[in-house]
Amino acid sequence: MSNGSTRSSNWRPGIGDPVHDLRRDRAGEFRGENGGLWYLRPHGGGIEWTAAPAEVRPARRDGAAGRDGGARRDGGARRA
């Protein structure tokens, strides 16, 4: 996994690496790739969702924001 200080266009997390979906403002873990989309799931399990690779950044395992991760501690969806 990248250290988050720079993000090259070919960055790809490993299976289980913590990530942050910028569009949904959700933290999760990387599960795989299919058809140009990345499959993510909540930390600890749950329903997977897809995200475009350009909208995903590295995150720390504890869900706290990294330099460019911005992951939420609760891993939840944005509240209205």
N, C-alpha and C positions, 0 to 999 in steps of 0.2 A: 504494500500500500504506500502511496505517496505520503510525505510528511505534511502536506497541506500548504507549504510555503509557496509553491508554484504548481501550476496545473498545466501540463502539456496536453495537446489535443489527443494524444494516444494513451492517456492515463486510463487504466482499467483496474478496478479493485479485484481482489481475490475472493473466492467463495467465503462467505461469513464475515468479510470485512465491514466495519461500521461505515455507513454513508449517510448523507443528508440530501433529501429531495427538496430542492429549492422551490419548485413550483407549488408543492403541497405543504412545505414547511414541516416535513416529517423526518424523523430519524429512523433508521432501520439498518438492515444488513443486506449485503449483495448476495443474491442467490443464483444468478446466471444471466445469460443473454440469448435472445431469440428474435429474429426478424428485425434487428436494429434497435430493439428496446431492451432495457435492463430490467430484470425482475428483482424486486426488493420485498422484504417482509419486516414486520415489527421485530424489535429485539425480543427474544424469548419465544418467538413463534406467533402465528396468526395468519391472516389472509394476506397473500402477496398482492402487490400492485406493480404496475409498469411505469417506467420513467425513461425519458430520452436521456442518453448519456450526457448531453450538454447541460442538463439541469441537475446533475448529481455531483456532489463534492464529498471529499473525505470527511469523516467525523471521528471523534474519539470514542473509545469503547463505552465510556460512562455517559455518552449522549451529550456531554457539554460541548459548547461551541469551540471549534478549532479556529485557526487563523482565518480560514475562509469557509468553514463548515456551517456555522450557525445553527447547529442541531439543537432541538428542544430537549430538555432533560426528560420530559415525560414521553417523548416519542409520539405524542398525539397529534391529531389534525388541528389546524388553526380553528379557534373558536370565534364565532360571530360576535 
